[in-house]
């Protein structure tokens, strides 16, 4: 049925529910499971508005990337505890929905399992949810949990 399942994971309750469903499907199908965590790139102007502590001199992109790595590792841990055997994680920066879809196409995932609600911003409320955008852009099937 499915051989490669992608589950975008941002640490939210909705993303965890989707990840749990993705694990069940991966186990049932013997599929590889990929956890994808995204972070938002900040412009120089946006980055200059953030205050970091002296012990963390990195720019905001580095901080966001490091946080995303921690979230991705959390997703892998959740997946393994739920029974996934073949699971790996990736961290990417970029516009959320388009990055999910392009990643899925690049890695030849034949199913995307995504939460209906994540840690979205006000922009998501005004312009539409990430899951809605992914369903309209993806060439592969998308299961919204």
C-alpha positions as CSV (number, residue, x, y, z in Angstrom):
1,X,0.0,0.0,0.0
2,X,2.3,2.8,1.2
3,X,6.1,2.5,1.3
4,X,7.2,6.0,2.5
5,X,5.1,8.1,4.9
6,X,5.9,11.7,5.7
7,X,4.6,13.2,9.0
8,X,5.3,16.9,9.5
9,X,5.8,17.5,13.3
10,X,5.9,20.8,15.1
11,X,5.4,19.5,18.7
12,X,1.8,20.5,18.8
13,X,-1.1,18.2,20.1
14,X,-2.4,18.0,16.5
15,X,1.0,17.1,15.1
16,X,1.4,14.4,17.7
17,X,-2.0,12.9,16.9
18,X,-1.1,12.9,13.2
19,X,2.3,11.3,14.0
20,X,0.6,8.5,16.1
21,X,-1.7,7.8,13.1
22,X,1.3,7.8,10.7
23,X,3.1,5.3,13.0
24,X,0.1,3.0,12.9
25,X,0.0,3.2,9.1
26,X,3.7,2.7,8.8
27,X,3.7,-0.4,11.0
28,X,0.7,-1.8,9.1
29,X,2.2,-1.2,5.7
30,X,5.9,-1.9,6.7
31,X,6.6,1.6,5.4
32,X,9.4,4.0,6.2
33,X,8.4,6.9,8.4
34,X,9.9,10.4,8.0
35,X,9.4,13.1,10.6
36,X,9.9,16.6,9.1
37,X,10.2,19.6,11.4
38,X,10.3,23.1,9.9
39,X,11.5,26.4,11.1
40,X,10.8,29.8,9.8
41,X,13.6,31.8,8.3
42,X,13.8,35.4,9.7
43,X,14.9,38.4,7.7
44,X,17.8,40.5,8.9
45,X,15.3,43.1,10.1
46,X,13.2,40.5,12.0
47,X,16.3,38.9,13.4
48,X,17.5,42.2,14.8
49,X,14.3,42.6,16.8
50,X,15.0,39.5,18.9
51,X,17.0,39.6,22.1
52,X,19.2,36.6,23.0
53,X,21.2,36.1,26.1
54,X,25.0,36.5,26.3
55,X,25.4,32.7,26.6
56,X,23.5,32.2,23.3
57,X,25.1,34.6,20.8
58,X,23.7,32.8,17.7
59,X,21.4,34.6,15.4
60,X,17.7,33.9,15.4
61,X,17.9,31.4,12.5
62,X,20.4,29.3,14.4
63,X,18.2,29.3,17.5
64,X,15.1,28.3,15.5
65,X,17.1,25.6,13.7
66,X,18.4,24.2,17.0
67,X,14.9,24.2,18.5
68,X,13.6,22.5,15.4
69,X,16.2,19.8,15.8
70,X,15.0,19.2,19.4
71,X,11.4,19.0,18.2
72,X,12.3,16.5,15.4
73,X,14.2,14.3,17.9
74,X,11.1,14.4,20.1
75,X,9.0,13.3,17.2
76,X,11.3,10.4,16.5
77,X,11.2,9.4,20.1
78,X,7.3,9.5,20.1
79,X,7.3,7.4,16.9
80,X,9.6,4.8,18.3
81,X,7.7,4.5,21.5
82,X,4.5,4.0,19.5
83,X,6.2,1.1,17.6
84,X,7.8,2.6,14.5
85,X,10.9,0.7,13.5
86,X,12.1,2.5,10.4
87,X,11.9,6.2,11.3
88,X,14.2,9.2,10.5
89,X,13.9,12.9,10.9
90,X,14.8,16.0,8.9
91,X,14.8,19.7,9.7
92,X,14.2,22.3,7.0
93,X,13.7,26.0,6.9
94,X,11.2,27.7,4.6
95,X,7.6,28.5,3.9
96,X,5.8,25.6,5.7
97,X,3.2,24.2,3.2
98,X,5.4,24.5,0.2
99,X,8.4,23.1,2.0
100,X,6.4,20.1,3.1
101,X,5.2,19.4,-0.4
102,X,8.6,19.9,-2.1
103,X,10.3,17.7,0.5
104,X,7.6,15.0,0.0
105,X,8.1,15.1,-3.8
106,X,11.9,15.1,-3.4
107,X,11.9,12.1,-1.1
108,X,9.2,10.3,-3.0
109,X,6.8,10.0,0.0
110,X,3.6,8.3,-1.1
111,X,1.5,9.6,1.8
112,X,1.6,12.8,4.0
113,X,-0.1,12.5,7.4
114,X,-0.5,16.0,8.9
115,X,-2.4,17.5,11.8
116,X,-5.4,19.7,11.2
117,X,-4.0,22.3,13.6
118,X,-0.4,23.0,14.6
119,X,1.5,25.8,16.2
120,X,0.4,28.2,13.4
121,X,0.4,32.0,13.6
122,X,-2.1,34.7,13.0
123,X,-1.1,34.5,9.4
124,X,-2.4,30.9,9.3
125,X,-5.8,32.0,10.7
126,X,-6.1,34.8,8.1
127,X,-4.7,33.0,5.0
128,X,-5.7,29.4,5.7
129,X,-4.2,26.5,7.5
130,X,-1.0,24.6,6.5
131,X,-2.9,21.4,6.2
132,X,-5.3,23.0,3.8
133,X,-2.5,24.3,1.7
134,X,-0.7,21.0,1.7
135,X,-3.8,19.2,0.5
136,X,-4.2,21.6,-2.4
137,X,-0.5,21.5,-3.4
138,X,0.5,17.9,-2.9
139,X,0.5,15.3,-5.7
140,X,0.4,12.4,-3.2
141,X,-2.5,11.6,-0.9
142,X,-2.7,13.6,2.3
143,X,-4.4,12.4,5.4
144,X,-5.4,15.2,7.7
145,X,-5.9,14.1,11.3
